Amino acid sequence: MPDALPVPPDLVDLQRRLDAARAELDAYVEEVTAARRLEYPDPEQIVERQTWPAEISERHLALRAAVAAAATAVRQHPTMQQALAEGCHPVTEQALKDAARAAEMPSQ
């Protein structure tokens, strides 16, 4: 497999935005799920527990849309398009994720 393409800073920033959007969505789902479990604790209340009111569902959909938009921005970046064309997308994607994680770590 070919080597990864160099990952430019603007692409790392897009990946960090995607990671942040995913984290926000995951946190929201965990928060809502926990709250619904407390509100409807009985095993027989599974339908009530998993039926989210409109305001919760709207927020969930908005967060999912933000994740989708961020993922699209990463996919459409010229570097990722070039990686697809050159057959090195998997290694470039991993290099991007590694660079985004490294950028999040505080300096020592």
VENVEN-V726322 format. One record per residue. N is the residue number from 1. BURIAL is # if it has 9 or more other C-alpha atoms within 8 Angstrom, else .. Layout:
[[N BURIAL] [N BURIAL]]
//
This chain:
[[1 .] [2 .] [3 .] [4 #] [5 .] [6 .] [7 #] [8 .] [9 .] [10 .] [11 #] [12 #] [13 #] [14 #] [15 #] [16 #] [17 #] [18 #] [19 .] [20 .] [21 #] [22 #] [23 .] [24 #] [25 #] [26 .] [27 .] [28 #] [29 #] [30 .] [31 .] [32 #] [33 #] [34 .] [35 .] [36 #] [37 #] [38 .] [39 .] [40 #] [41 .] [42 .] [43 .] [44 .] [45 #] [46 #] [47 .] [48 .] [49 #] [50 .] [51 .] [52 .] [53 .] [54 .] [55 .] [56 #] [57 #] [58 .] [59 .] [60 #] [61 .] [62 .] [63 #] [64 #] [65 .] [66 #] [67 #] [68 .] [69 .] [70 #] [71 #] [72 .] [73 #] [74 #] [75 .] [76 .] [77 #] [78 .] [79 #] [80 #] [81 #] [82 .] [83 #] [84 #] [85 .] [86 .] [87 .] [88 #] [89 #] [90 .] [91 #] [92 #] [93 #] [94 .] [95 #] [96 #] [97 #] [98 .] [99 #] [100 #] [101 #] [102 .] [103 .] [104 .] [105 .] [106 .] [107 .] [108 .]]
//
